[in-house]
Amino acid sequence: MKQQRGQFGSHLGVLMAIIGSAVGFGNIWRFPYLVGENGGGAFLLLYLGITLVIGLPLMLSEFIIGKTAKSNCVGSFKKLKPKSKWHFIGYISIITGFAILGFYSVIGGWTIFFLVDSITGAATTSTELSSQNFDTFINSAWKPAAISLGFVLTVAAIVLRGVEKGIEKTNKILMPFLAIILVALAINSLTLDGAKQGLTFLFNPDFSAITFNTFLDALGQVFFTLSIGMGVIITYSSYVKNEYNMLKTQLIIITSDTVIALIAGIVIFPAVFTFGLNPSEGPTLAFVVLPTLFAQMSGGAILASLFFLMLFIAAITSAISILEMITAFMVEQYKISRRKAIIFPTIIIATLAVLSALSQSDKYTIEVMGLNFFDFLDALSANYLMTIAALLTIVFVGWKMDKSTVRNAFTSNGKYYTMLFPFIRFMIRYVVPLAIAVIMLSKLNII
Ligand code: TRP
């Protein structure tokens, strides 16, 4: 019996699911920091330009593949170019998916622990406690491992329920909630004494700070934040009904992702400057600096609870998209039921998550190539696998797919933006592959 493919029930569902995938830790602790450190408003302009010129064509390419082939990240390439090796890109995506989920689930587990601690008030009772909290927790080793297992199982339970009932429904409920929490926290931050200084750090343009490296940073961030180069967009767009206006949908997704990242900056920097701390990036910002700040604010426990709830939502909606990418592959390529298909990836991810949680504690040394396992998974996926897959994907759309097929997908069979197509195709064939090649070479220290 041929299995019925899942489909998103509404356009809003499509938007919420893809925005849910895109909005993650990259928006909350990486983007604001990058902007502040690299010339504020000047970096922002650069970032917006790169998002439009490079991010958009990349996302469009994945969309074109998914929408045309209506299959998973491996099957899509097989359908579009049978008897070729291009579906290899899909296998890279699967490996990347496992690697990302392996450490993302650990951070997901941290958000759960800190959420519970915030609700009980433990995370914010005193400044000393909040800064020690993270260290003690990480070093308790099996506790973060167990909680990240809980995170993995929750993700699996949602994906098991299917595209419309599980993924779409969860995103439709959680994403608006995330937006509301974020805006509430931003309003609170704007009332703090350091608001002006924080906003200046974030927005004041300093064009002298823009160098070749800033350019690369911006490029890398655009890539990471839009969940590009992982087959996730291919998978989600294969569930989209044909008649939607693709470019408009993409613009809404990209704008929302950027606006959410900016509001995260408005939440963070006024608070950081009010209490005279240094801006930093990465998990330390969310799990050490911010709890320290919340401990000093009135209503800190409530603010902290909201913040970690938001972080949890950002994490789980991204994790769902990755597991769906892998599950869709298993269901369609091995022709097994969703229930069966989900067991194998869940076991692997759970194992990776436990290993990377343990590798973060002082008690266990789990290293690969000189990095602890957690950092190894992070570096492997973000620095290498995603970039290679994205490059190959866009070359595939630009040079291997029929021009008419690409055109029909982009314009919904001639309905929308036909005039723009030659420009978009030029970007897909020349500009974007070149830009990615430059990032790759510079990451390998070749240029
Ligand atoms: N976009 C996510 C963020 O901003 C991170 C991410 C990268 C991701 N690739 C992904 C999430 C693939 C889901 C799927 O944090």
Boltz pocket constraint, residues with backbone or C-beta under 6 A from the ligand:
constraints:
  - pocket:
      binder: B
      contacts: [[A, 21], [A, 22], [A, 23], [A, 24], [A, 25], [A, 26], [A, 27], [A, 100], [A, 223], [A, 224], [A, 225], [A, 226], [A, 227], [A, 228], [A, 230], [A, 232], [A, 317], [A, 318], [A, 319], [A, 321], [A, 322]]
      max_distance: 6.0
